[in-house]
Amino acid sequence: MKNGKYYHWYVAFTFFLFLMFHQADRFIISGVLVSASTWILCGIFFTILAVIIAKDIAKLRNLIADRAKELKEFLES
């Protein structure tokens, strides 16, 4: 597993778990709230970006198709 694809993630996650359980007596609920709110905000942000980027990609594809059609007509004439 040392040379595996996910080895670095495994080590990082294991270290994270060690830190959490090592300092479990000092673990405060505010840390959980900060972490949860950060994940929620990132999820909302990336969902909005996914919608915006999808619309932008569709617009660019239409623009490229129109330009390809114009070029094809120009080359055929």
N, C-alpha and C positions, 0 to 999 in steps of 0.2 A: 504494500500500500504506500510505501514511501515514495515510489516513483509514479504513483497513480495520478490521474487527472485532477482529483479533488483533494489532494494531500494538503495543500496550503490552507484551503477552507476548513479542513478537518482540524488542523493545528490551531487556527485562529478561533474556531468555535470551542475547542477544548480549553484554550486559554481563557476565553470569555466565561465559560462555565466555572472554571477554577476561581476566577476573580469574584464571580457572583456568590459562590458558596463559601469562599474563604472569608468574605466580608459580609456574610448574611446577617450578622448581628448589627451591622452598621447600615444595612440597606434600608433606605427610607422610601416611603411611598411617593415622594416628590420626584424621585428618579424615574419611577415607573410612569408617572404622569407626563414627565417631559419626553420620555422615550415614546410613549403611546401617541402623544399629540404630534410629535415630529413625524412619526410614520403616517398618521392620518393626514396631516398637511401635505406630505410628499405624495401620498396616494391621490389626493384631490388634485394637486398640481399636475401630476403626470397624466391623470385622466383627462383633464382639460387640454393639456398639450397633445394628447393622442387624437382628440377630436379636431383640434386646430390643424395639426400636421396632416391628418387624413384629408381634410378639405383642401389644404394647400397642394398636396400631392395630386389630387384629382384635377385641380385647376391647372397645374403645370403639365400634366399629361394631355389635357385638352389643348393647351397652347402648343405643345410639341406636335400633336396630331394635325392641328391647323397649319402649322408651318411646314410640316412634311407634305401636306396636301398641296399647299401653294407652290412648294419647290417642285413637286411632281408635275403640276400643271405648267409651270414655267419651263421645265426641261422638255416636256412633250410638245410645246409650241414652237 
